[in-house]
Amino acid sequence: MSNKEKALKEILNGLTMLYIHIKAKPKKDYYVDILLSFNRALLQLDEINAATVKSLDTAIESISMYYYVPYKGWMSRYCQDLDSYNYSATLSHLDAFITVNRKIIEKLEKCEYVEAGIMASSVQNYPDFLLGRYEMLPMEFFETQICYYKTEFGGIFLDGYAPLFVS
């Protein structure tokens, strides 16, 4: 696995943890800054590398030690179990993560915590799906996992990214 693949895997693993935390306790004041830090890293696309991960770690540490300590423990355990994944296919999904992070930020800033939590819940398995840990047909994953938010609140949620899930 190349350094770029390892770095992207670490960022996706970090997103999994973040979405799980937002789902469980959406009222933490540091989530917006952490989501923005992840978006800065994701915007580097195929230039994501070890320096990107280090910069993200440093940002998270400076935002909240309360979040950072379990984050580092999660990363040291969770990132070890994967040998390979489809890196180029995963790159095509990064814009979807940036979009969902922005949508969660909007909900958090409006104090719409239940919606933010459901939104995070609907994408918490998305990184694992791309990394091959969550086995399901792509469109089935989109319709049952990502569209969960839509079934709860209606409206448009990542609909423009559905073509990424066509096998």
JOCOR-V89203 format. One record per backbone hydrogen bond with DSSP energy under -1.0 kcal/mol. NH is the residue of the N-H (numbers start at 1). CO is the residue of the C=O. Records with the same first field share a line. If there is no record, write none. Layout:
NH: CO ; CO
This chain:
6: 2
7: 3
8: 4
9: 5
10: 6
11: 7
12: 8
13: 9
14: 10
15: 11
16: 12
17: 13
18: 14
19: 15
20: 16
21: 17
22: 18
23: 19
24: 20
25: 21
28: 25
31: 28
34: 30
35: 31
36: 32
37: 33
38: 34
39: 35
40: 36
41: 37
42: 38
43: 39
44: 41
45: 42
47: 44
48: 45
53: 49
54: 50
55: 51
56: 52
57: 53
58: 54
59: 55
60: 56
61: 57
62: 58
63: 59
64: 60
68: 64
69: 65
71: 67
72: 68
73: 69
74: 70
75: 71
76: 72
77: 73
78: 74
79: 75
87: 85
90: 86
91: 87
93: 90
94: 91
97: 93
98: 94
99: 95
100: 96
101: 97
102: 98
103: 99
104: 100
105: 101
106: 102
107: 103
108: 104
109: 105
110: 106
111: 108
112: 107
113: 111
116: 112
117: 113
118: 114
119: 115
120: 116
121: 117
122: 118
126: 123
129: 125
130: 126
131: 127
132: 129
133: 128
134: 128
141: 137
142: 138
143: 139
144: 140
145: 141
146: 141
147: 142
148: 145
151: 147
152: 148
153: 149
154: 150
161: 158
162: 159
164: 161
165: 162
166: 163
